[in-house]
Amino acid sequence: MGIEIAEANYNQNPIDIKGKLYTSFKTYTALPTRKFRRILNYTDTADTGSDFLCSIVAGETFDGELYALDILYTKESMEITEQKTADLLVMNEVNEAHIESNNGGRGFARSVERLMWEKHKTRKTTVKWFHQSKNKQARIISNSSFVMNHFYLPENWKDKWPDYYKAMNSYQKEGKNKHDDAPDATTGICELITNNRKATISSISAW
Protein backbone atom coordinates (compact mmCIF):
# COMPACT_ATOMS: atom_id res chain seq x y z
CA MET A 1 0.00 0.00 0.00
CA GLY A 2 1.39 3.40 -0.98
CA ILE A 3 1.92 6.13 1.57
CA GLU A 4 -0.72 8.29 -0.13
CA ILE A 5 -3.44 5.65 0.35
CA ALA A 6 -2.38 4.83 3.90
CA GLU A 7 -2.41 8.47 4.97
CA ALA A 8 -5.81 9.10 3.43
CA ASN A 9 -7.44 5.90 4.76
CA TYR A 10 -5.96 5.61 8.23
CA ASN A 11 -4.78 9.07 9.21
CA GLN A 12 -7.36 11.21 7.39
CA ASN A 13 -4.45 13.09 5.86
CA PRO A 14 -4.82 13.04 2.08
CA ILE A 15 -1.62 13.69 0.14
CA ASP A 16 -1.72 15.49 -3.18
CA ILE A 17 0.25 13.09 -5.39
CA LYS A 18 0.55 15.62 -8.21
CA GLY A 19 1.77 18.26 -5.76
CA LYS A 20 4.60 16.20 -4.29
CA LEU A 21 8.01 17.85 -4.57
CA TYR A 22 9.98 14.62 -4.83
CA THR A 23 8.62 12.34 -7.54
CA SER A 24 11.32 9.66 -7.30
CA PHE A 25 14.36 8.63 -5.27
CA LYS A 26 17.54 6.79 -6.23
CA THR A 27 18.20 3.64 -4.20
CA TYR A 28 21.06 1.19 -3.80
CA THR A 29 21.39 -2.45 -2.80
CA ALA A 30 25.16 -2.29 -2.24
CA LEU A 31 27.59 0.52 -1.51
CA PRO A 32 30.23 1.53 -4.07
CA THR A 33 33.30 -0.71 -3.99
CA ARG A 34 35.64 2.28 -3.93
CA LYS A 35 36.21 4.00 -0.60
CA PHE A 36 34.27 7.22 -0.02
CA ARG A 37 36.05 10.55 -0.46
CA ARG A 38 34.64 11.59 2.91
CA ILE A 39 31.74 10.79 5.23
CA LEU A 40 29.52 13.75 6.02
CA ASN A 41 26.80 14.55 8.49
CA TYR A 42 24.18 17.29 8.49
CA THR A 43 22.04 17.84 11.58
CA ASP A 44 18.93 20.01 11.81
CA THR A 45 18.01 20.25 15.49
CA ALA A 46 14.36 20.45 16.54
CA ASP A 47 13.11 24.03 16.78
CA THR A 48 10.06 23.23 18.90
CA GLY A 49 8.54 20.26 20.66
CA SER A 50 6.50 19.40 17.58
CA ASP A 51 9.54 19.35 15.27
CA PHE A 52 11.83 16.45 14.48
CA LEU A 53 15.57 16.35 14.86
CA CYS A 54 16.97 15.09 11.56
CA SER A 55 20.59 13.98 11.42
CA ILE A 56 21.81 12.43 8.17
CA VAL A 57 25.09 10.59 7.54
CA ALA A 58 26.14 10.11 3.93
CA GLY A 59 29.23 9.00 2.07
CA GLU A 60 30.48 11.23 -0.75
CA THR A 61 31.97 9.42 -3.73
CA PHE A 62 34.83 10.85 -5.77
CA ASP A 63 32.39 11.73 -8.56
CA GLY A 64 30.12 13.75 -6.27
CA GLU A 65 27.32 11.29 -5.47
CA LEU A 66 25.91 10.90 -1.95
CA TYR A 67 24.97 7.59 -0.34
CA ALA A 68 22.81 7.77 2.80
CA LEU A 69 24.37 5.52 5.46
CA ASP A 70 22.38 6.34 8.57
CA ILE A 71 19.57 8.68 9.61
CA LEU A 72 18.32 9.78 13.01
CA TYR A 73 14.83 11.25 12.75
CA THR A 74 13.09 11.68 16.07
CA LYS A 75 11.02 13.91 18.36
CA GLU A 76 12.90 12.81 21.48
CA SER A 77 14.21 15.45 23.89
CA MET A 78 17.54 17.19 23.34
CA GLU A 79 19.09 15.36 26.30
CA ILE A 80 18.52 12.08 24.45
CA THR A 81 19.24 13.26 20.92
CA GLU A 82 22.59 14.80 21.88
CA GLN A 83 23.84 11.37 22.95
CA LYS A 84 22.25 9.58 20.01
CA THR A 85 23.81 12.04 17.57
CA ALA A 86 27.23 11.60 19.19
CA ASP A 87 26.86 7.82 18.89
CA LEU A 88 25.71 8.19 15.26
CA LEU A 89 28.82 10.19 14.32
CA VAL A 90 31.23 7.79 16.00
CA MET A 91 29.56 4.61 14.75
CA ASN A 92 29.66 5.83 11.15
CA GLU A 93 33.19 7.27 11.39
CA VAL A 94 32.02 10.67 10.19
CA ASN A 95 34.73 13.06 9.00
CA GLU A 96 32.71 16.29 9.11
CA ALA A 97 29.50 17.08 11.00
CA HIS A 98 27.62 20.27 10.14
CA ILE A 99 25.05 21.33 12.74
CA GLU A 100 22.66 24.24 12.29
CA SER A 101 23.24 26.68 15.16
CA ASN A 102 19.73 28.17 14.90
CA ASN A 103 17.52 27.71 17.98
CA GLY A 104 20.10 26.29 20.37
CA GLY A 105 22.03 24.31 17.80
CA ARG A 106 25.37 25.75 18.88
CA GLY A 107 24.93 24.39 22.41
CA PHE A 108 23.78 21.10 20.90
CA ALA A 109 26.95 20.90 18.78
CA ARG A 110 29.18 21.55 21.79
CA SER A 111 27.38 18.86 23.79
CA VAL A 112 27.80 16.36 20.94
CA GLU A 113 31.55 17.09 20.82
CA ARG A 114 31.82 16.63 24.58
CA LEU A 115 29.84 13.38 24.58
CA MET A 116 31.93 11.89 21.77
CA TRP A 117 35.00 12.42 23.92
CA GLU A 118 33.49 11.40 27.26
CA LYS A 119 31.90 8.18 25.98
CA HIS A 120 34.03 7.19 23.00
CA LYS A 121 37.33 9.03 23.65
CA THR A 122 37.55 10.25 20.07
CA ARG A 123 37.89 13.60 18.31
CA LYS A 124 38.00 12.11 14.84
CA THR A 125 34.88 13.96 13.73
CA THR A 126 35.22 17.68 13.02
CA VAL A 127 32.05 19.34 14.30
CA LYS A 128 31.07 22.64 12.69
CA TRP A 129 28.09 24.77 13.61
CA PHE A 130 26.65 27.57 11.51
CA HIS A 131 23.65 29.86 11.27
CA GLN A 132 21.30 28.99 8.40
CA SER A 133 19.94 32.31 7.12
CA LYS A 134 18.69 31.33 3.66
CA ASN A 135 14.99 30.78 2.98
CA LYS A 136 14.19 27.17 3.82
CA GLN A 137 11.45 26.60 1.24
CA ALA A 138 13.54 28.12 -1.55
CA ARG A 139 16.54 25.96 -0.62
CA ILE A 140 14.48 22.79 -0.56
CA ILE A 141 12.88 23.44 -3.94
CA SER A 142 16.05 24.59 -5.72
CA ASN A 143 17.96 21.50 -4.56
CA SER A 144 15.17 18.98 -5.19
CA SER A 145 16.59 17.88 -8.55
CA PHE A 146 19.95 17.10 -6.99
CA VAL A 147 18.25 15.16 -4.18
CA MET A 148 16.31 13.02 -6.64
CA ASN A 149 19.26 12.36 -8.96
CA HIS A 150 22.37 12.23 -6.79
CA PHE A 151 21.26 11.26 -3.27
CA TYR A 152 21.03 7.47 -2.92
CA LEU A 153 19.03 5.73 -0.21
CA PRO A 154 19.11 2.07 0.85
CA GLU A 155 16.57 0.00 -1.05
CA ASN A 156 14.78 -0.77 2.23
CA TRP A 157 14.80 2.82 3.52
CA LYS A 158 11.03 2.69 4.01
CA ASP A 159 11.55 0.02 6.69
CA LYS A 160 14.79 1.43 8.14
CA TRP A 161 13.51 4.98 8.63
CA PRO A 162 9.69 4.95 8.25
CA ASP A 163 9.06 8.45 9.64
CA TYR A 164 11.76 9.95 7.43
CA TYR A 165 10.36 8.04 4.44
CA LYS A 166 6.88 9.39 5.13
CA ALA A 167 8.15 12.96 5.50
CA MET A 168 10.08 12.88 2.23
CA ASN A 169 7.26 11.30 0.25
CA SER A 170 4.57 13.66 1.49
CA TYR A 171 6.34 17.01 1.14
CA GLN A 172 4.37 19.35 -1.12
CA LYS A 173 5.77 21.89 -3.59
CA GLU A 174 3.12 24.41 -2.65
CA GLY A 175 0.87 24.91 0.33
CA LYS A 176 1.49 24.27 3.99
CA ASN A 177 3.63 21.32 5.06
CA LYS A 178 3.21 20.09 8.62
CA HIS A 179 6.90 19.16 8.86
CA ASP A 180 9.87 20.17 6.73
CA ASP A 181 12.68 18.79 8.91
CA ALA A 182 13.50 15.82 6.67
CA PRO A 183 13.61 17.75 3.37
CA ASP A 184 15.54 20.55 5.10
CA ALA A 185 18.29 18.26 6.42
CA THR A 186 18.42 16.29 3.16
CA THR A 187 18.82 19.56 1.29
CA GLY A 188 21.50 20.61 3.77
CA ILE A 189 23.70 17.56 3.26
CA CYS A 190 23.34 17.88 -0.51
CA GLU A 191 24.33 21.55 -0.29
CA LEU A 192 27.65 20.47 1.20
CA ILE A 193 28.34 19.01 -2.24
CA THR A 194 26.62 21.54 -4.51
CA ASN A 195 27.99 24.61 -2.71
CA ASN A 196 31.49 23.17 -2.86
CA ARG A 197 31.08 22.68 -6.62
CA LYS A 198 29.91 26.28 -7.03
CA ALA A 199 32.89 27.55 -5.04
CA THR A 200 35.28 25.50 -7.16
CA ILE A 201 33.78 26.78 -10.41
CA SER A 202 33.90 30.36 -9.15
CA SER A 203 37.57 30.07 -8.18
CA ILE A 204 38.44 28.60 -11.57
CA SER A 205 36.54 31.39 -13.35
CA ALA A 206 38.25 34.04 -11.25
CA TRP A 207 41.64 32.54 -12.04
Number of C-alpha atoms within 10 A of each C-alpha: 5 7 15 16 14 14 15 12 11 9 9 10 12 15 18 12 15 9 14 16 20 19 14 12 15 14 18 14 10 8 14 11 6 8 11 18 13 14 22 28 29 28 28 25 29 23 14 10 11 11 16 23 25 25 28 26 26 26 26 21 16 12 8 16 18 25 24 23 17 21 21 20 23 16 17 15 12 17 10 10 23 23 18 16 27 21 17 21 27 19 11 16 15 20 18 18 22 21 26 23 19 17 14 13 20 18 14 22 25 15 18 22 22 18 19 22 15 10 11 13 11 13 13 14 19 13 19 16 19 13 12 13 8 8 8 15 13 10 15 21 19 11 17 19 15 17 24 16 14 16 23 21 19 18 14 12 16 13 11 13 14 13 16 21 16 15 17 22 21 24 23 21 17 11 8 9 11 12 15 20 24 25 25 21 23 25 23 25 24 25 19 15 16 16 11 12 13 12 11 12 12 11 10 9 8 7 6
